[in-house]
Amino acid sequence: MAVYPIHSLNIKLSNFREKLKHLIAIKNKLKWDLVKLERENEELKARNRQLEDELKLIHKKYSLIQKDFNKSKNFAKIVSNKLTPTDGLAELKDSVERYIIEIDKCIEMLEDTL
């Protein structure tokens, strides 16, 4: 075993202490980063759940709108079948206005339920 002079041992001990302080500082920073990333991860998970809920709601609204759209195709057929040479334009206009009012009521009811 080699014999080191006291001065050399003190230098090595001092270097060791500096390296140890540096490693402790790195460990503390990494621990802080870990806590920060875990918090961010939880926030992102919560945001993801919120977006998934919004997506479900949008899918639900889409399917309702799709059903209404399919019904609106029939509306065009009803109007064209209703239009006969003997019916007046004013009567057709009144019918369309009643349909529009009914559709508006349906939309309001849908918005209230969502």
PyMOL commands that set and color helices and strands:
alter all, ss='L'
color gray80, all
select helices_A, chain A and resi 6-82+89-113
alter helices_A, ss='H'
color red, helices_A
deselect
rebuild
show_as cartoon
